[in-house]
Amino acid sequence: MANEFKLELEKRDGLGSKAVKVLRTEGKIPGVFYSANTAATPFIIDSRHLHDALQSQSHVYAVNVGGKKLHAILKEIQYHPVSEEIIHLDLYGISLADKITLSVPIILGGESIGVKEGGIMSQSLMELEIQCLATEVPDAVHVDVTELEMNEARHVSDLELGEEIEVLTSDDMTVVSVTAPKEEALEPEIPDEDELEGEEALAEGEEAPAEGEEAPAEGEESTKESADDKKDGDASE
C-alpha cells in the first residue's frame, strides 16, 4: 500500500465568496469532505501542507472530521484558470475494507535496447485506472523498458500487477513504444548568386551556334571582315 499521509484539516465557519477570498490571502485553501455515510463538511487546509501531501504520492489520506479519524481520497481538485493555483478540493471518505476505483501514475524505468540503437521512445499512457482495496493501492505502476527493442511496444495487457488489483484500462492500449527515427527529406539544391548571374549573362549574349555548326575559329571573323572591306574599295574605284 502507498504511504498513508495525515491531512491536517481545520473546520471552516465562514462561507461565501468574501470569506473564501480572505482565506486564500492567508494561504488557506477551502474544501469539502463527504462520503456515502456522512454529510458534507466544509474545511480549510494550509496550502503548503497540501503541497506536501501531493508530493508524498499517497493516494489514501488519514483525516480527522468531527473528532472522528477517517480515511479519504482526493476526489477532485479545482485550479485557477490563469494562475493554475489550487482553489478548492473535495475529499471523499472511504472504508479500508471496501474496494475503490482510482488512477495511479505509470513510471518507466531502465534504458531500452531500442533507444541504445538510436530509436525514439514515446510514452502514450501516463496513468492506469485500477480497482482494489484502499490498503492495496500502489504508489505507481512501474514498467521496466530495458528489453524493449526497436519497433516494439508494451501494452496494458503486458503489465504485471498482483491479483488483488483489477485493471480497468483497456488491455489493448499502448503504454510505451520505441520507433525508428524518420529520415529527413533531402532539400533541393539552390544555386548561389554567382551561378545565377552567369546564366543571365549567357542568355543575354550571342546565340549559340545551331546543332551541327561549328563556331568560327579565333581570327577567322576578322579576316572575313577585311576581305569584304577590300571588295568594297575595288568597286568604288
C-alpha positions as CSV (number, residue, x, y, z in Angstrom):
1,M,0.0,0.0,0.0
2,A,1.1,3.6,-0.6
3,N,2.3,5.5,2.4
4,E,-0.6,7.0,4.3
5,F,-0.4,10.7,4.7
6,K,-2.2,12.5,7.5
7,L,-4.0,15.6,6.4
8,E,-4.4,18.4,9.0
9,L,-7.9,19.9,8.4
10,E,-9.5,22.9,10.1
11,K,-13.2,23.5,10.5
12,R,-14.4,26.2,8.1
13,D,-17.0,28.5,9.6
14,G,-17.1,31.4,7.2
15,L,-18.9,30.6,3.9
16,G,-19.4,32.7,0.8
17,S,-17.1,34.3,-1.8
18,K,-15.8,37.0,0.5
19,A,-14.9,34.6,3.3
20,V,-13.1,32.4,0.7
21,K,-11.2,35.3,-0.7
22,V,-9.9,36.2,2.8
23,L,-8.9,32.6,3.4
24,R,-6.8,32.5,0.2
25,T,-4.9,35.6,1.1
26,E,-4.0,33.9,4.3
27,G,-2.6,30.9,2.4
28,K,-5.6,28.7,3.2
29,I,-7.5,26.5,0.7
30,P,-11.2,25.7,1.2
31,G,-12.6,22.2,0.6
32,V,-15.4,19.9,1.5
33,F,-15.3,16.3,2.9
34,Y,-18.2,13.9,2.2
35,S,-18.9,10.2,1.9
36,A,-21.7,7.8,1.4
37,N,-22.5,7.8,5.1
38,T,-21.7,11.4,6.2
39,A,-23.0,14.8,5.3
40,A,-20.8,17.3,3.6
41,T,-18.4,19.0,6.0
42,P,-16.6,22.2,4.9
43,F,-12.9,22.6,5.9
44,I,-9.8,24.6,5.2
45,I,-6.2,23.4,4.7
46,D,-2.9,25.2,4.7
47,S,-1.6,25.4,1.1
48,R,1.9,24.4,2.0
49,H,0.6,21.4,3.9
50,L,-1.5,20.4,0.9
51,H,1.6,20.7,-1.4
52,D,3.5,18.3,0.9
53,A,0.6,15.9,0.8
54,L,0.5,15.9,-3.0
55,Q,4.3,15.4,-3.2
56,S,4.0,12.4,-0.9
57,Q,2.5,10.4,-3.8
58,S,0.0,9.0,-1.3
59,H,-3.5,8.1,-2.6
60,V,-5.2,7.4,0.7
61,Y,-5.1,10.1,3.4
62,A,-5.9,9.9,7.1
63,V,-8.2,12.8,8.2
64,N,-9.9,13.9,11.4
65,V,-13.5,15.0,10.8
66,G,-15.8,16.0,13.7
67,G,-13.5,14.2,16.1
68,K,-13.5,11.0,14.1
69,K,-10.5,9.5,12.5
70,L,-11.4,8.6,8.9
71,H,-9.7,7.8,5.6
72,A,-10.2,9.7,2.4
73,I,-9.1,10.1,-1.2
74,L,-8.8,13.2,-3.3
75,K,-12.0,13.2,-5.3
76,E,-11.5,16.5,-7.2
77,I,-9.1,19.4,-7.3
78,Q,-10.1,22.7,-8.8
79,Y,-7.4,25.1,-10.3
80,H,-7.5,28.8,-11.1
81,P,-7.8,29.2,-14.9
82,V,-5.0,31.7,-15.1
83,S,-2.6,31.2,-12.2
84,E,-3.2,27.4,-12.0
85,E,-3.2,27.6,-8.3
86,I,-5.4,25.2,-6.3
87,I,-8.5,27.0,-5.2
88,H,-10.7,24.1,-3.9
89,L,-10.6,20.4,-3.3
90,D,-13.1,17.6,-2.5
91,L,-12.2,14.7,-0.1
92,Y,-14.2,11.6,-0.3
93,G,-14.4,9.3,2.7
94,I,-13.7,5.6,2.2
95,S,-13.6,2.4,4.2
96,L,-10.3,0.4,4.2
97,A,-12.5,-2.7,3.8
98,D,-14.1,-1.6,0.6
99,K,-12.7,-1.5,-2.9
100,I,-12.1,1.9,-4.5
101,T,-11.5,3.0,-8.1
102,L,-8.7,5.5,-8.9
103,S,-5.9,6.2,-11.3
104,V,-2.2,5.7,-10.5
105,P,0.8,7.1,-12.4
106,I,2.8,4.9,-14.8
107,I,6.6,5.3,-14.3
108,L,9.1,4.0,-16.8
109,G,12.4,2.5,-15.7
110,G,15.6,1.5,-17.4
111,E,17.2,2.2,-20.8
112,S,15.7,0.2,-23.6
113,I,17.7,-1.7,-26.3
114,G,15.8,0.2,-29.0
115,V,16.9,3.6,-27.6
116,K,20.5,2.5,-27.5
117,E,20.2,1.6,-31.2
118,G,19.0,5.1,-32.0
119,G,15.3,4.7,-31.6
120,I,12.8,7.1,-30.1
121,M,10.8,6.1,-27.1
122,S,7.3,7.5,-26.6
123,Q,5.1,7.0,-23.5
124,S,1.4,7.0,-24.7
125,L,-0.3,6.2,-21.4
126,M,0.6,8.2,-18.2
127,E,-2.0,6.7,-15.8
128,L,-3.6,3.4,-15.2
129,E,-7.2,3.1,-13.8
130,I,-7.4,0.3,-11.3
131,Q,-9.8,-1.0,-8.6
132,C,-8.7,-2.5,-5.3
133,L,-8.9,-2.2,-1.6
134,A,-7.6,1.0,-0.2
135,T,-4.9,-0.9,1.7
136,E,-3.6,-2.3,-1.6
137,V,-3.3,0.9,-3.7
138,P,0.2,1.2,-5.1
139,D,2.2,4.4,-5.3
140,A,2.6,3.9,-9.0
141,V,2.8,1.2,-11.7
142,H,6.5,0.7,-12.6
143,V,7.3,-0.5,-16.1
144,D,10.8,-1.9,-17.0
145,V,11.6,-1.0,-20.6
146,T,15.2,-2.4,-20.6
147,E,14.2,-5.2,-23.0
148,L,12.1,-3.0,-25.3
149,E,13.6,-3.3,-28.8
150,M,13.3,-1.1,-31.9
151,N,9.7,-1.0,-33.3
152,E,8.3,-2.8,-30.2
153,A,5.6,-1.7,-27.8
154,R,4.3,-2.6,-24.4
155,H,0.5,-2.6,-23.8
156,V,-1.7,-2.7,-20.8
157,S,-2.0,-6.4,-21.2
158,D,1.7,-6.7,-20.7
159,L,1.7,-5.1,-17.3
160,E,2.2,-7.4,-14.3
161,L,0.1,-6.5,-11.3
162,G,-1.0,-8.5,-8.3
163,E,-4.2,-10.5,-8.3
164,E,-5.6,-8.1,-5.7
165,I,-5.6,-5.3,-8.3
166,E,-8.1,-5.1,-11.1
167,V,-7.1,-3.1,-14.2
168,L,-10.0,-1.1,-15.7
169,T,-8.0,0.5,-18.5
170,S,-8.4,-1.4,-21.9
171,D,-5.9,-4.2,-22.4
172,D,-5.0,-3.1,-25.9
173,M,-4.0,0.4,-25.1
174,T,-0.3,1.2,-25.8
175,V,1.8,2.2,-22.7
176,V,5.2,2.8,-24.3
177,S,6.8,2.2,-27.7
178,V,10.2,2.6,-29.5
179,T,10.2,3.6,-33.1
180,A,13.0,4.2,-35.6
181,P,13.7,7.9,-36.3
182,K,12.2,9.3,-39.5
183,E,14.6,10.0,-42.4
184,E,14.9,13.7,-43.1
185,A,13.8,14.7,-46.6
186,L,16.6,16.0,-48.8
187,E,16.3,19.7,-49.5
188,P,16.6,20.8,-53.2
189,E,19.9,22.4,-54.1
190,I,19.6,26.2,-54.5
191,P,22.1,27.8,-56.9
192,D,24.2,30.6,-55.4
193,E,24.2,34.2,-56.8
194,D,27.3,33.7,-58.9
195,E,25.7,30.8,-60.8
196,L,22.5,32.8,-61.4
197,E,24.5,35.8,-62.7
198,G,26.4,33.6,-65.1
199,E,23.2,32.1,-66.5
200,E,21.7,35.5,-67.0
201,A,24.8,36.7,-68.9
202,L,24.7,33.7,-71.2
203,A,21.0,34.4,-72.0
204,E,21.7,38.0,-72.9
205,G,24.9,37.3,-75.0
206,E,25.3,35.8,-78.5
207,E,23.2,32.9,-79.5
208,A,25.0,29.6,-79.5
209,P,25.6,28.0,-82.9
210,A,22.9,25.7,-84.2
211,E,23.4,21.9,-83.8
212,G,26.0,20.7,-86.3
213,E,27.5,24.1,-87.0
214,E,31.0,24.9,-85.8
215,A,31.8,28.1,-84.1
216,P,34.3,30.3,-86.1
217,A,37.9,29.9,-85.1
218,E,39.6,32.7,-83.4
219,G,40.8,35.3,-86.1
220,E,38.5,33.9,-88.8
221,E,35.8,36.5,-88.3
222,S,38.3,39.4,-88.5
223,T,39.8,38.0,-91.8
224,K,36.4,37.8,-93.4
225,E,35.6,41.4,-92.5
226,S,39.0,42.6,-94.1
227,A,38.2,40.8,-97.4
228,D,34.8,42.4,-97.5
229,D,36.3,45.8,-96.9
230,K,38.7,45.2,-99.8
231,K,35.9,44.3,-102.2
232,D,34.1,47.5,-101.4
233,G,37.2,49.5,-102.1
234,D,37.7,48.0,-105.6
235,A,34.1,48.6,-106.5
236,S,34.4,52.3,-105.7
237,E,37.4,52.7,-107.9
